[in-house]
Amino acid sequence: MKKFIVFCFFLLALPAWARQPGTVALAASARPEAYWSFWLGENAAGYRQKMLAVVHALLLTTGADTRVIELADPSVPDQLNRDRAPWPRHQVVCRDTRADVLLSLRVEDPLPVLSPWQADLFSNRGDVPSAHWPNLYLIAHDCSSGNRLSEHLALSPRAQDQFVFETDLLAYTGAFWDKALTRFALKLD
């Protein structure tokens, strides 16, 4: 009982802004192309769920009180990528989720330079050129200031991947997230 009272007193002593958890709205989309063998049969919905799960876990390591809201609409990352500030949809998402930051991830194959028939030739041989490995587009919006940070990186498969491109996805997203927190001067824990 004594520990509980001390804990409650500690909470009361903190300013109001320090007691509220930082909230991150997380959006993801994926477009694996079926004719590339390296996707190992992944479909868009399944890969998106894997992305959300691992990045959600990564964000929770940011701080003990970080709250992550996964957005159900897979079109948000595409809309964020196409539109530039000011973007009314960005403001709506921030308002509706009451998030501090909106983080968007989009994985898609680069524009194909090969026809599906030519791609099939590579896929059957198993040596898909690295120029056709997918890209990761990352966008972070600071909901209070409207500032935006974005990056575009090429993913590579790794032997230790639990699912295709997992290692690069986590490494790049983690580094980007650290950069976004620094740029936006946010502390979410």
C-alpha positions as CSV (number, residue, x, y, z in Angstrom):
1,M,0.0,0.0,0.0
2,K,2.8,2.3,0.9
3,K,4.4,1.9,-2.6
4,F,1.1,2.6,-4.3
5,I,0.7,5.9,-2.3
6,V,4.3,7.0,-3.2
7,F,3.6,6.1,-6.9
8,C,0.4,8.2,-6.9
9,F,2.2,11.1,-5.3
10,F,4.9,10.8,-7.9
11,L,2.3,11.0,-10.7
12,L,0.7,14.0,-9.1
13,A,4.0,15.8,-8.8
14,L,4.7,15.5,-12.6
15,P,3.4,18.2,-14.9
16,A,0.3,17.2,-17.0
17,W,2.2,17.0,-20.2
18,A,4.7,14.5,-18.7
19,R,2.0,12.1,-17.5
20,Q,0.4,11.7,-21.0
21,P,1.9,9.0,-23.2
22,G,3.3,10.0,-26.5
23,T,1.1,8.7,-29.3
24,V,2.3,7.5,-32.7
25,A,-0.2,6.9,-35.6
26,L,1.4,4.1,-37.7
27,A,0.4,3.6,-41.4
28,A,1.8,1.0,-43.7
29,S,1.3,-0.3,-47.2
30,A,3.0,-2.9,-49.3
31,R,2.9,-3.9,-53.0
32,P,4.8,-7.1,-53.5
33,E,4.8,-8.1,-57.2
34,A,4.0,-11.7,-57.6
35,Y,6.3,-12.3,-60.6
36,W,9.4,-11.7,-58.5
37,S,10.5,-14.9,-56.8
38,F,12.2,-13.1,-53.8
39,W,8.7,-12.2,-52.4
40,L,8.2,-15.9,-51.6
41,G,4.5,-15.7,-52.2
42,E,3.8,-12.7,-50.0
43,N,0.6,-10.7,-50.7
44,A,0.0,-7.1,-49.9
45,A,-2.3,-7.6,-46.9
46,G,-0.1,-10.3,-45.3
47,Y,3.1,-8.3,-45.7
48,R,1.5,-5.2,-44.4
49,Q,0.5,-7.0,-41.3
50,K,4.0,-8.2,-40.7
51,M,5.3,-4.7,-41.3
52,L,2.9,-3.3,-38.8
53,A,3.7,-5.9,-36.2
54,V,7.5,-5.5,-36.2
55,V,7.5,-1.7,-36.5
56,H,4.8,-1.5,-33.7
57,A,7.2,-3.5,-31.4
58,L,10.1,-1.3,-32.5
59,L,8.2,1.9,-31.6
60,L,7.2,0.5,-28.2
61,T,10.9,0.4,-27.3
62,T,11.0,4.1,-27.8
63,G,9.6,4.7,-24.3
64,A,7.6,3.0,-21.6
65,D,4.6,5.2,-22.2
66,T,4.6,5.3,-26.0
67,R,1.2,4.4,-27.5
68,V,1.0,3.2,-31.0
69,I,-2.2,3.4,-33.1
70,E,-2.2,1.3,-36.2
71,L,-4.3,2.9,-39.0
72,A,-6.5,0.4,-40.8
73,D,-6.5,2.3,-44.1
74,P,-3.6,1.0,-46.3
75,S,-4.0,4.0,-48.7
76,V,-2.7,6.6,-46.2
77,P,1.0,6.0,-47.0
78,D,0.3,6.4,-50.7
79,Q,-1.7,9.7,-50.1
80,L,1.2,11.0,-47.9
81,N,3.8,10.2,-50.5
82,R,1.8,11.9,-53.4
83,D,0.8,15.0,-51.5
84,R,3.1,17.7,-50.2
85,A,2.5,20.0,-47.3
86,P,0.1,21.4,-46.4
87,W,-1.9,18.2,-46.6
88,P,-5.5,18.3,-45.2
89,R,-5.6,14.5,-44.9
90,H,-2.5,14.6,-42.7
91,Q,-4.2,17.1,-40.4
92,V,-7.4,14.9,-40.3
93,V,-5.4,11.8,-39.3
94,C,-3.5,13.7,-36.6
95,R,-6.7,15.2,-35.3
96,D,-8.7,11.9,-35.4
97,T,-6.0,9.9,-33.7
98,R,-4.7,12.7,-31.4
99,A,-1.2,11.5,-32.3
100,D,2.0,13.4,-31.7
101,V,3.6,11.9,-34.8
102,L,2.3,10.2,-37.9
103,L,4.7,7.6,-39.2
104,S,4.1,6.1,-42.7
105,L,5.9,3.2,-44.3
106,R,5.4,2.1,-47.9
107,V,7.2,-0.9,-49.5
108,E,6.9,-1.3,-53.2
109,D,8.9,-2.6,-56.1
110,P,10.5,0.0,-58.3
111,L,9.0,0.6,-61.7
112,P,9.7,-2.6,-63.7
113,V,12.2,-2.2,-66.4
114,L,11.6,-5.8,-67.5
115,S,8.4,-7.2,-68.8
116,P,6.7,-9.9,-66.7
117,W,8.0,-12.4,-69.3
118,Q,11.6,-11.3,-68.9
119,A,11.1,-11.2,-65.1
120,D,9.9,-14.8,-65.3
121,L,13.2,-15.8,-67.0
122,F,15.1,-14.3,-64.0
123,S,12.8,-15.8,-61.4
124,N,13.2,-19.3,-62.9
125,R,16.9,-19.0,-62.6
126,G,16.7,-17.5,-59.1
127,D,19.0,-14.5,-59.8
128,V,16.8,-11.5,-59.7
129,P,18.9,-8.4,-60.3
130,S,19.2,-6.2,-57.1
131,A,17.9,-3.2,-59.1
132,H,14.5,-4.8,-58.8
133,W,14.4,-5.3,-55.0
134,P,11.8,-3.1,-53.4
135,N,12.1,0.4,-52.0
136,L,11.1,1.6,-48.5
137,Y,9.5,5.0,-48.4
138,L,9.4,6.5,-44.9
139,I,7.5,9.7,-43.9
140,A,7.1,11.2,-40.5
141,H,4.8,14.1,-39.7
142,D,5.0,16.1,-36.5
143,C,1.3,16.6,-35.8
144,S,1.8,19.8,-33.7
145,S,4.0,21.7,-36.1
146,G,3.2,20.1,-39.4
147,N,6.9,19.5,-40.1
148,R,7.7,16.5,-42.4
149,L,10.7,14.3,-42.8
150,S,11.0,11.7,-45.5
151,E,13.5,9.1,-46.8
152,H,13.6,6.6,-49.7
153,L,15.8,3.5,-49.3
154,A,16.4,0.3,-51.2
155,L,15.8,-3.0,-49.3
156,S,18.0,-6.1,-49.6
157,P,17.2,-9.6,-48.4
158,R,19.3,-10.9,-45.5
159,A,19.9,-14.5,-44.3
160,Q,18.5,-13.7,-40.8
161,D,15.2,-12.3,-42.1
162,Q,12.2,-13.9,-40.4
163,F,10.2,-12.6,-43.4
164,V,11.6,-11.2,-46.6
165,F,13.4,-7.8,-46.1
166,E,12.6,-7.7,-42.3
167,T,16.2,-6.9,-41.2
168,D,16.5,-3.8,-43.5
169,L,13.0,-2.8,-42.7
170,L,13.7,-2.7,-39.0
171,A,17.2,-1.1,-39.3
172,Y,16.1,1.6,-41.6
173,T,12.9,2.4,-39.7
174,G,14.7,2.5,-36.4
175,A,17.4,4.9,-37.7
176,F,14.7,7.0,-39.4
177,W,12.6,7.1,-36.2
178,D,15.6,8.3,-34.2
179,K,16.2,11.0,-36.8
180,A,12.5,12.1,-36.7
181,L,12.5,12.3,-32.9
182,T,15.6,14.5,-33.0
183,R,14.4,16.7,-35.9
184,F,11.0,17.3,-34.3
185,A,12.6,17.6,-30.8
186,L,10.2,15.1,-29.4
187,K,10.5,12.9,-26.4
188,L,7.7,10.3,-26.3
189,D,8.5,8.6,-23.0
